[in-house]
Amino acid sequence: QVQLVESGGGLVQAGGSLRLSCAASGRTFRDYAMGWFRQAPGKERTFVAAINRSGGTTYYSHSVKGRFTISRDNAKNTVYLQMNSLIPEDTAVYYCAADLRALGLTTHLSDYDYWGQGTQVTVSS
């Protein structure tokens, strides 16, 4: 079992920044890859970013590449999503997820085994 708790969401103006955190517990954090997803109202949950077990490899969706940065601190059992140059289209509930197989970075929801409860990010224009 893995428990994931996101924090750091909120309301920000367009052009601003936020940093999301996801604290993990229950299993050895460095043994699994992590991802961030988001879900806007009335839309499907979509991939945002992923990071491998060591933190040395990352992957981003086209819509956030160059603006968002995923990172992890295995000593603190935490993964982060630094979001810069936010735009209204980034408004969504953001979820972190754990991929226990960690065979490679994946964008597919079904490849992730555990999910957090989500944190709301709202970007005003």
C-alpha positions as CSV (number, residue, x, y, z in Angstrom):
1,Q,0.0,0.0,0.0
2,V,1.1,3.5,-0.8
3,Q,-0.5,6.6,0.6
4,L,-0.2,9.9,-1.4
5,V,-1.1,13.4,-0.1
6,E,-0.9,16.4,-2.4
7,S,-0.6,20.0,-1.2
8,G,0.3,23.4,-2.5
9,G,-2.7,24.1,-4.8
10,G,-4.5,27.5,-4.8
11,L,-5.6,30.5,-6.7
12,V,-3.0,32.4,-8.8
13,Q,-3.1,35.0,-11.5
14,A,-2.0,34.2,-15.0
15,G,1.8,34.4,-15.3
16,G,2.3,33.3,-11.7
17,S,3.8,30.2,-10.2
18,L,2.9,27.5,-7.8
19,R,4.7,24.5,-6.4
20,L,2.8,21.3,-5.7
21,S,4.0,18.7,-3.3
22,C,3.1,15.1,-2.9
23,A,4.1,13.2,0.2
24,A,4.3,9.5,0.0
25,S,4.2,6.8,2.7
26,G,3.8,3.1,3.1
27,R,6.5,1.7,0.8
28,T,10.0,2.5,-0.1
29,F,9.7,5.7,-2.1
30,R,12.7,5.3,-4.2
31,D,11.4,2.0,-5.6
32,Y,8.7,3.5,-7.7
33,A,8.2,6.1,-10.4
34,M,5.9,9.0,-9.9
35,G,3.6,11.0,-12.1
36,W,1.4,14.1,-12.1
37,F,-2.0,14.2,-13.8
38,R,-4.7,16.8,-14.0
39,Q,-8.4,16.9,-14.5
40,A,-10.3,20.0,-15.6
41,P,-14.1,20.3,-15.0
42,G,-16.0,18.1,-17.4
43,K,-12.8,16.7,-19.0
44,E,-10.8,13.5,-18.7
45,R,-7.8,13.1,-16.4
46,T,-4.7,13.7,-18.5
47,F,-1.0,13.2,-18.0
48,V,1.2,16.2,-17.0
49,A,4.7,14.9,-16.0
50,A,6.5,11.8,-14.8
51,I,9.8,11.1,-13.1
52,N,11.8,7.9,-12.7
53,R,12.9,6.3,-9.4
54,S,16.2,8.1,-9.1
55,G,14.9,11.5,-10.4
56,G,17.3,11.4,-13.3
57,T,14.8,11.1,-16.0
58,T,11.7,13.1,-16.6
59,Y,9.0,13.4,-19.2
60,Y,6.3,16.1,-19.9
61,S,3.2,16.6,-21.8
62,H,3.5,19.0,-24.7
63,S,1.2,21.5,-23.1
64,V,3.4,22.0,-20.0
65,K,7.0,21.4,-21.3
66,G,9.2,24.3,-20.6
67,R,6.9,25.7,-18.0
68,F,6.5,22.9,-15.4
69,T,9.3,21.0,-13.7
70,I,8.9,17.7,-11.9
71,S,11.4,16.7,-9.2
72,R,11.7,14.4,-6.3
73,D,13.5,14.2,-3.0
74,N,13.8,10.5,-2.0
75,A,15.1,11.4,1.4
76,K,11.8,13.3,2.1
77,N,9.6,10.8,0.2
78,T,8.2,13.7,-1.7
79,V,7.6,14.6,-5.4
80,Y,7.2,18.1,-6.6
81,L,5.7,19.9,-9.5
82,Q,7.0,23.4,-10.0
83,M,4.5,25.3,-12.3
84,N,5.6,28.6,-13.8
85,S,4.0,30.9,-16.4
86,L,0.6,29.6,-15.5
87,I,-2.3,30.1,-17.9
88,P,-6.0,29.8,-17.3
89,E,-6.0,26.5,-19.2
90,D,-3.9,25.0,-16.4
91,T,-6.9,25.2,-14.1
92,A,-7.7,21.7,-12.9
93,V,-7.4,19.3,-10.0
94,Y,-3.9,18.0,-9.9
95,Y,-3.2,14.4,-8.8
96,C,0.0,12.6,-8.1
97,A,0.3,8.9,-8.7
98,A,2.7,6.1,-8.1
99,D,3.9,3.5,-10.6
100,L,5.2,0.5,-8.7
101,R,6.4,-1.4,-11.7
102,A,8.5,1.5,-12.8
103,L,9.6,-0.2,-16.0
104,G,9.9,3.2,-17.7
105,L,8.1,6.5,-17.7
106,T,4.5,6.1,-18.7
107,T,1.7,8.6,-19.6
108,H,-1.1,6.0,-19.2
109,L,-3.4,6.3,-16.2
110,S,-3.9,2.6,-16.0
111,D,-0.1,2.1,-15.4
112,Y,-0.3,3.9,-12.1
113,D,-1.2,1.9,-9.0
114,Y,-1.9,4.5,-6.4
115,W,-3.4,8.0,-6.5
116,G,-3.6,11.0,-4.2
117,Q,-6.9,12.8,-3.4
118,G,-6.0,15.8,-5.6
119,T,-5.3,19.5,-5.1
120,Q,-7.1,22.3,-6.9
121,V,-5.2,24.8,-9.0
122,T,-7.1,27.8,-10.3
123,V,-5.5,30.3,-12.7
124,S,-7.3,33.6,-13.1
125,S,-7.0,35.7,-16.3
